[in-house]
Amino acid sequence: MARNKRAREAREAVVEEVDGGLAELIPDRDRAHAWTLLVDGAPQSHVDLDDPAHLDFEYQRRIGHIADLVAPPGKPVHALHLGGGAFTLARYVAATRPRSTQQIVERDTALVQLVRRELPLDPQARVRVRGTDAREGLAKIADGWADLVIADVFSGARTPAHLTSTEFLADVRRALKPGGYYVANLADGPPLAHLRGQLATAAALFPELALAADPAVLRGKRFGNAVLLASDRALPVAELTRRCAGDPHPGRVEHGRGLIDFSGGAAAVTDAAAVASPAPPPSVFR
């Protein structure tokens, strides 16, 4: 036990310049083969190579709950990941749904090379990585290919403007199978104008929506992440609510009338009017 502890403490951080800035892989002192990826000081991913089904970040845990509900347990799916980070969610799907076919679209090819070298994927995982812009990669996906599309794209801790519009979501819906799920990691703080606009934008393309987040974020008390779920079929709101409420990072799920009231009459965002998500305050990553 003492030897294992010393081995964990002996691991050193890996620091490299990538296309998006300074990438750091920081060893997790509590897990022997786990690492946190930061880019320019902003946490991007946490990976446990011994247990790829372990999700550490609260927003990734909420996305994991949704991935668990997209199809019967263990059934392989087609999953598209817009934004790769350290491939955390692709590893999760591969571990919980073996034989799934997945594509990751990540424009930072230097980051991809770093992750592949330091945090290699299981060779049995059916994961293809494309080094291109998320929207360009999305356009190459065949109609109706995906059971699950996960958008988790940040540049300088902000979601690029061209990934916030109705035109973007129209292409997401094209790529989804009937009944497929679209999931987006959205970051915002008071007065939550970006989050409300993204809800209105999703509502213009999808008839069913749900939003999962820390209650303090939904009340506009602090900056944080909210996970949007959208589909053309009825959502498993009761089960998602149960899982989020019982999580180590408890969250609230809004749906139906409560979500409409929360959006506050915001207008859908088009390419012509789109702007990047707001930058987090400096205190968020301290």
C-alpha positions in Angstrom: 0.0 0.0 0.0 2.8 2.5 0.9 4.7 1.6 -2.2 1.6 2.3 -4.4 1.1 5.6 -2.6 4.7 6.6 -3.3 4.3 5.6 -7.0 1.3 7.8 -7.3 3.1 10.7 -5.7 6.1 10.2 -7.9 4.2 10.9 -11.1 5.0 14.2 -12.7 2.8 16.5 -14.6 3.1 16.6 -18.4 3.1 20.1 -19.9 3.1 20.9 -23.6 2.0 23.6 -26.0 -0.9 22.6 -28.1 -2.9 24.5 -30.7 -5.3 25.8 -28.1 -2.7 26.9 -25.6 -0.8 25.3 -22.7 -1.9 21.8 -22.0 -1.2 20.2 -18.6 -1.8 16.6 -17.6 -1.9 16.6 -13.8 -1.7 13.3 -11.9 -4.6 12.4 -9.6 -3.1 11.7 -6.2 -6.0 9.5 -5.2 -6.1 7.3 -8.2 -3.0 5.4 -9.5 -3.5 5.9 -13.2 -5.8 9.0 -13.4 -5.1 12.4 -14.8 -6.8 15.8 -15.2 -6.3 17.7 -18.4 -6.1 21.5 -18.2 -5.7 23.9 -21.2 -4.6 27.4 -20.2 -5.6 26.6 -16.7 -9.1 25.6 -17.5 -10.0 22.0 -16.5 -11.1 20.1 -19.6 -11.2 16.4 -18.7 -10.5 13.8 -16.0 -9.5 10.3 -17.1 -8.9 7.1 -15.1 -7.1 4.6 -17.3 -7.8 1.8 -14.8 -11.5 2.6 -14.7 -12.8 4.5 -17.8 -16.3 4.3 -16.5 -15.4 6.6 -13.6 -16.5 10.2 -14.3 -15.2 12.9 -12.0 -16.5 16.2 -13.3 -20.1 16.9 -12.3 -21.2 17.9 -15.8 -19.6 14.8 -17.3 -21.4 12.6 -14.8 -24.7 14.2 -15.9 -23.8 13.4 -19.5 -22.9 9.9 -18.4 -26.4 9.5 -16.9 -27.9 10.5 -20.3 -25.6 8.1 -22.2 -26.8 5.3 -19.9 -30.4 6.1 -20.9 -30.1 6.5 -24.7 -30.6 2.8 -25.2 -31.0 -0.4 -23.1 -28.1 -1.0 -20.8 -25.0 -2.4 -22.6 -26.5 -2.0 -26.1 -23.9 -0.7 -28.6 -24.7 2.8 -30.0 -23.3 5.1 -32.6 -22.0 8.2 -30.8 -20.5 11.4 -32.1 -18.4 13.6 -29.9 -18.0 17.2 -30.9 -14.9 18.2 -28.9 -12.6 15.6 -27.6 -10.6 16.8 -24.6 -9.0 13.7 -23.2 -11.7 11.4 -24.8 -13.3 10.9 -21.4 -16.9 10.4 -22.6 -15.9 8.3 -25.5 -14.0 6.0 -23.1 -17.1 5.9 -20.9 -19.4 4.8 -23.7 -16.8 2.2 -24.9 -16.6 0.8 -21.3 -20.4 0.8 -20.6 -21.5 -0.1 -24.1 -18.9 -2.4 -25.7 -18.8 -2.6 -29.5 -20.2 0.9 -29.8 -19.0 2.8 -32.8 -17.8 6.3 -32.0 -16.4 9.4 -33.8 -14.6 12.3 -32.1 -14.2 15.6 -33.8 -11.4 17.7 -32.3 -9.7 20.5 -34.2 -6.7 20.7 -31.8 -4.6 18.0 -33.5 -1.6 18.6 -31.2 -3.9 18.0 -28.2 -5.1 14.7 -29.8 -1.5 13.6 -30.3 -0.7 14.4 -26.6 -3.7 12.5 -25.4 -3.1 9.5 -27.6 0.5 9.3 -26.4 0.0 9.8 -22.7 -3.5 8.5 -22.2 -3.9 5.8 -24.9 -7.4 4.5 -25.8 -8.2 0.9 -25.3 -7.3 -0.8 -28.6 -10.6 -2.6 -28.5 -12.6 0.6 -28.5 -14.1 1.5 -31.8 -13.2 5.2 -31.8 -12.2 7.3 -34.8 -10.8 10.8 -34.2 -11.1 13.5 -36.9 -8.8 16.5 -36.6 -11.1 19.3 -37.9 -13.6 21.9 -36.8 -16.7 20.6 -35.0 -19.2 21.9 -37.6 -17.1 20.8 -40.5 -16.8 17.3 -39.0 -20.5 17.2 -38.3 -21.3 18.0 -41.9 -19.5 14.8 -42.9 -21.6 12.5 -40.8 -24.2 10.5 -42.7 -27.9 11.4 -42.3 -29.4 9.5 -39.4 -26.1 7.9 -38.3 -25.9 8.9 -34.6 -27.9 7.6 -31.6 -26.1 10.2 -29.5 -24.4 13.5 -30.3 -22.5 15.2 -27.5 -21.3 18.8 -28.0 -18.6 19.8 -25.5 -16.5 22.3 -27.4 -14.6 25.1 -25.8 -12.0 27.5 -27.2 -10.4 29.6 -24.5 -13.1 28.4 -22.0 -15.9 29.7 -24.4 -18.1 27.8 -26.8 -17.5 29.2 -30.3 -20.3 31.2 -31.8 -20.9 29.0 -34.8 -21.8 26.1 -32.5 -24.7 28.0 -30.8 -27.1 28.5 -33.7 -30.2 27.0 -35.2 -28.2 26.3 -38.4 -25.8 24.2 -36.3 -28.6 22.4 -34.5 -30.3 21.7 -37.8 -27.2 19.7 -38.9 -27.2 17.9 -35.6 -30.7 16.8 -36.1 -29.9 15.7 -39.6 -27.1 13.5 -38.2 -29.3 11.9 -35.5 -31.4 8.8 -35.9 -35.1 9.2 -35.2 -35.3 9.2 -31.4 -31.6 10.0 -31.0 -30.3 12.3 -28.2 -28.5 15.6 -28.5 -26.5 16.6 -25.4 -24.7 19.9 -25.0 -22.4 21.1 -22.2 -23.4 24.8 -21.7 -21.5 27.2 -19.5 -23.0 30.4 -18.2 -23.4 32.7 -15.2 -25.8 35.4 -14.1 -28.0 36.7 -15.8 -28.0 33.4 -17.8 -28.7 35.1 -21.1 -26.6 32.6 -23.0 -28.3 29.6 -21.4 -31.7 30.9 -22.0 -30.9 31.7 -25.7 -29.5 28.1 -26.1 -32.8 26.7 -24.7 -34.8 28.8 -27.2 -32.5 27.7 -30.0 -32.8 24.0 -29.2 -36.6 24.4 -28.9 -36.7 25.6 -32.5 -35.4 22.3 -33.6 -36.4 19.7 -31.1 -39.8 19.1 -29.5 -38.5 17.6 -26.3 -36.0 19.3 -24.0 -34.5 18.9 -20.5 -31.8 20.7 -18.6 -29.7 19.3 -15.7 -27.5 21.5 -13.5 -26.5 22.5 -10.0 -29.5 24.4 -8.5 -27.2 27.3 -7.7 -26.4 27.7 -11.4 -30.0 27.5 -12.4 -30.9 30.2 -9.9 -28.2 32.5 -11.3 -26.1 32.4 -8.1 -22.8 31.4 -9.8 -21.1 30.6 -13.0 -21.2 26.9 -14.0 -22.2 24.1 -16.4 -25.6 23.0 -17.4 -26.3 20.0 -19.5 -29.0 20.3 -22.2 -30.7 17.2 -23.5 -32.9 17.4 -26.7 -34.7 14.8 -28.8 -37.7 14.2 -31.0 -39.0 11.6 -28.6 -40.2 11.6 -25.1 -37.3 11.9 -22.6 -36.7 9.7 -19.6 -37.1 12.7 -17.3 -38.1 10.7 -14.2 -35.1 8.4 -14.3 -32.7 11.3 -15.2 -34.0 13.3 -12.3 -33.5 10.4 -9.9 -29.9 9.8 -11.1 -29.0 13.5 -10.9 -30.6 14.0 -7.5 -28.7 10.9 -6.1 -25.4 11.8 -7.7 -22.3 12.7 -5.5 -22.8 16.1 -7.2 -26.6 16.5 -6.8 -28.3 18.3 -9.7 -31.8 19.4 -10.6 -33.6 18.6 -13.9 -36.0 21.1 -15.5 -38.5 20.0 -18.1 -41.8 21.0 -19.6 -43.5 24.1 -18.2 -40.7 24.8 -15.7 -38.2 24.9 -18.5 -40.3 27.1 -20.7 -40.7 29.5 -17.8 -36.9 29.4 -17.2 -36.1 30.3 -20.8 -38.0 33.6 -20.2 -39.1 34.2 -23.8 -35.5 34.3 -25.2 -35.1 34.3 -28.9 -33.5 31.5 -30.9 -30.0 32.3 -32.1 -29.1 32.2 -35.8 -25.6 32.2 -37.5 -26.0 35.9 -38.2 -26.5 36.9 -34.6 -24.5 34.2 -32.8 -21.8 35.1 -30.3 -19.5 32.9 -28.2 -20.6 31.8 -24.7 -19.4 34.2 -21.9 -16.0 33.8 -20.5 -15.9 32.5 -17.0 -14.8 34.8 -14.2 -11.2 34.3 -13.1 -12.3 32.9 -9.7 -14.0 29.8 -11.3 -10.7 27.9 -11.8 -9.0 29.0 -8.6 
